[in-house]
Each structure stands twice: as C-alpha cells, then as structure tokens.
C-alpha cells in the first residue's frame, strides 16, 4: 500500500537491549533476524509500492504544468504576494522542486501554508507530505495527519489515500485498520490507482475489511489497467511472497531495473531487497546498498531503516555505526519505531558512536508508546534498575506486561515480583 509506508515493522533486533542486562531475546538470533527482516521489509514494500502517492501528491501537480522559467517564477511570486491561492501553490511547488528557482523547503512550506490556510486541498496535501517525509529534517507526522485530514475532509483523493496510510501504520494517528480502509476506499472510489491496488491488498489480507481473495484480484486487475507502476511493483512483491499472482500481472526484473534507474523509489527499494536476499536475482549486498541509498535519498523511511541496518551489521558495506545512526535517525524522525529502538541501542551502548543514555531512553519511550515490544522491554528494564530514570517498579511491571504480548518476559516479571514483594522478614 503506501508510498513507502508499511503496516508495522516488527522490531528485528534480537540482541540484548540494555548493555549486559538480560533480554527477552538472545544474541544468537541473527539468522532468524535476517529472514524476519526480509518478511517485514517486503511487507513495507508491498504497502508503499502500491501507490507512491505521497510522492505523487507533489509530482502529479508539478508535472501538470510546463517547467518554469525564472521570469515566470517572478510573476508567480508577485501574484502569490497579492493573495492568489493558485499562484501560492505553484510557487510552493517551484521552491520544493527547484523549478526556475533554487530549492528552498522553508519557502515551499511558507507558500503551501498560506494556501492551505485558505482551504486549498492541493496545498494542504503537499504541506502534509513535506511534514510526513521530513524534507530537510522537518518530520512531524502528527502535523502531516492534520493537513491530510483537512484535505481529505474536502474530498481530495490523494489526501484521503495518504491519511488512510497513516491510519494503517499508526503514524501520527492512532493505528486503525478500519480507519485505513475507510479513507483508502474513498480514494479508490474516486479512481486513484494506488488506492485501488491498496484496497485490493486490504481485501487480500482481511485488514479492516472482510478477507475476500476474489475481490482482491478484481481490484488488482482494475488498478493495473490504469498503468500505475506502483501497483505493478506491489503485485510483483506479492508474487515473490508466493501469493500466486496471475502471471499476466507479474512484471519482470528488467522492468524493475528500468523503473529504478528512472528514479522510481519503490522500484529502488524492491531491487535492494531482492539483491540483498537473492530473491529472483543473484545475491549482491553491494547492489542492495546502492538501491537502498537511492531510495533513502528520496526520503523513504523504510529504505532509510534498511540502510541503517546494513551499516550497523556490515552488509555490503563496512560497518559504520555513525552512518547507521544517521539513517536510523532519519527513519525514526518519520515515526519508525523500529529505527528509534535500534538507534536507542547504539546510543545506550556507545557502540561506535558517542554514548547518550538519556537520548536512548527518550527514543525507546517514543517507540514504546507506539507499541514496539523491544522498546517497551528496554524502558521497563531501565525503570526496574533505575538506569537513566528514577526507579519505578510499578511502571516497569506495566511495560514488561505490554512487552509480554510479543516477547517472553516470564522471567523478568517473576524477578520483578520478588523485588516488589520481598519474603516476610526481609529488611
């Protein structure tokens, strides 16, 4: 479904979360970690490649007019300053993409904001996109959701779709499959190809709608007829997953490569995954890093998260925890709890980067509040031991209990219980 958005990436770190502290997972899980990351990464890719609509929220509008000259931009600026809403939107696009003027995200946001406050749904959607993807480190997904909501309420399909994706992932809004299905269906009913394909995915998986394979295939075929490349990419991934997609809907690796080389970030991410894990192509970690880098540079948080992992683990590149931290930070700033958890681990241990216990706990707390079990475990252990936070056994028990929905924390809860209720006569 999304434009590089995914359901929930299960945290894939199986190393101890707190230095030498015991963890619910062991350090010898790396083989399983790699398999699990393939599955979760493909999940993310499926959702994103169905649409790339958040990206298209910008590019569809920017390509609907000829390339701008500097003289035309000057004329736009004059109209925009006089209060012309359409000129404000076009000027925002010019600054965002560097058409007839140097790229300047501050100016893009300024002009979008003026038009958005006057109710323009294109400006509201594009402003939401900039806040969602964090252009030049401005990520604020909750604010993105606000602007998508305003545009979606007025019936703008791109905003409806993007808002649905946020509900699907639980980024900036409370996670809700039903909310996702509601908004994605509205965008699909308006004829948006990516939304049609995404709705097909929801029916295929039974997320927010009754599971219905026949309806899913019908929607996939309807989306493909609209020649949306993102839909084709997603169906290709479903086929890799063994979903038995009809052969006439599956695209070739050559097509993927052409799309990636043409700058399609979904194709770049998918090729990175396939090369990293040797699925349908020769295994080539260096090529995987190359394609991840291309997609990450375009702001895709899943690619940024993958890039962080390959630098952390030394897959296709030399281990470099500074680089890993940089890319984890960018993905975490876009709301990825898994990246926040892994970055917290690096900062807690000072493993190849400067140690920062307070920042680690801050990141874990954010991720824990998003439902990440490993982050919940880490913060629970911090409260249990009083590491970086005041000791709070009640809070630790609450967090261990939450983590226990995913992890085996039987031992931790037993030890905690003995600390909270010492045997009679114990001083």
Helices and strands as residue ranges (DSSP letters): H 30-49, H 53-62, H 70-81, H 85-97, H 105-117, H 121-133, H 141-153, H 157-169, H 177-189, H 193-205, H 213-225, H 229-240, G 247-249, H 253-261, H 265-277, H 285-297, H 301-313, H 321-333, H 337-349, H 357-369, H 373-385, H 393-403, H 410-420
